Amino acid sequence: MKFSFSLPLIGENIRSEDRNAGDNEETVRIKEKSRDIISAGVNMLLAPTEGITHERLDEISRDDEFADLCSSITEMTAELAGDKAEVGGLIAPSGIEQYTGGIFESLYFDYLEKITVLKDSGADFILLNNAGTLGEMRAAVFAAETAEIPIFITMDVDEDGKNVTGTDYIASLITLQSLGAAAFGISCSEGTEIQAKLLSAAFAHAEIPLVAVGALSCCSKEELTMLSESGAAIFFNNAGSLDSDTVSFVKKLSVRYDASEEKDSYAAAVDREAFFLFDDLVLSEPLTCSYRLADDIIDMDDENINSVYVELYSTDDAAILADNASMTRLPITVHSNDAVTLEAALRYFQGRLIVDTRCDISEEQMQQFSEKYGAILY
């Protein structure tokens, strides 16, 4: 979804630091912290809704309060923000690592339920913070697109740009921006210098604003400048509290993001790698979807090809491709003459596919699939 916020954005979660506080005490502390944050001049206020899940509420026999709790906290945040700050509704990572079609759809509907409540209660955007797998990121983006609200997604990565699930941040950026994510960012426990280096590498491919997540309240002005110069245009403080001097300084930093600037984003992807493409693809001999598909894909080491070509004849084939393609060392091009099969492949493949335009499917429908699923038409 198109990014419509003024940059730079800077803010933090208004959650109380006291994990043992009761509901009423928690509400009072949230209000106090929010007033302090707003007074400091932030222009982004994040409602602490990430911990509200059916599973957690069911453990304490309060699952029937799910929508009411999401709504009340978001409405309170929106009231506190007034016209001084954008309001973000937080959603949590799923913790699921494997995605069959059924699991993916279940997660999509879970996210859609919560995102819809957050939007209806006053959220201006959604934030999936510290995301795990590319599958859950894609499900969240699809849900936000359905609800027609912008979504920001962030990952916590190591010095190689991988998170705990092995998901690569550049591959995630390439995939998510093609689906319509509004912003993407990272946190990095390796330090600000490493984080800035990773952001700078992402900036070369970013068609959407980048987010720097971290203990910004503890960063020096030199470190904040480094993050800005590396491409960060949104700053999310996740520890301590921001003071007015820090907020004022960040607001005066230059913003490198330019929506009209062309970026190197012609790339396919799987969760662990992005594949930047040549002008001309040299396709492999066609592969069919069988129990050997993973081995067949891994064995593709012919120097004369630069894309694996897979033919799909049914939705079962689409499921096999989604389940077995993550270890590929080459981008994947798919062909199907059945629109339902092709759409299933695009929806459940956790990455970004190339589609052979010689499919016996109308040009209009192919273009619709490309726009909805971020596919590259070739």
Sequence and secondary structure as in RCSB ss.txt:
>XXXX:A:sequence
MKFSFSLPLIGENIRSEDRNAGDNEETVRIKEKSRDIISAGVNMLLAPTEGITHERLDEISRDDEFADLCSSITE
MTAELAGDKAEVGGLIAPSGIEQYTGGIFESLYFDYLEKITVLKDSGADFILLNNAGTLGEMRAAVFAAETAEIP
IFITMDVDEDGKNVTGTDYIASLITLQSLGAAAFGISCSEGTEIQAKLLSAAFAHAEIPLVAVGALSCCSKEELT
MLSESGAAIFFNNAGSLDSDTVSFVKKLSVRYDASEEKDSYAAAVDREAFFLFDDLVLSEPLTCSYRLADDIIDM
DDENINSVYVELYSTDDAAILADNASMTRLPITVHSNDAVTLEAALRYFQGRLIVDTRCDISEEQMQQFSEKYGA
ILY
>XXXX:A:secstr
    S SSEEEEE   S TT  HHHHHHHHHHHHHHHHHHT SEEEE  TT  HHHHHHTT GGGHHHHHHHHHH
HHHHHHTTTSEEEEEE         HHHHHHHHHHHHHHHHHHHHTT SEEEE S   HHHHHHHHHHHHHHT  
EEEEEEE TTSB TT  BHHHHHHHHHHHT SEEEEEETT HHHHHHHHHHHHTT SS EEEEE GGG  HHHHH
HHHHTTEEEEEE SS   HHHHHHHHTS     TTS     EEEETTEEEE  SS  B S EE STTHHHHHHT 
  TT SBEEEE  SHHHHHHHHHH TT SS EEEE S HHHHHHHHHHSSEE EE TTSSS HHHHHHHHHHH  
EE 
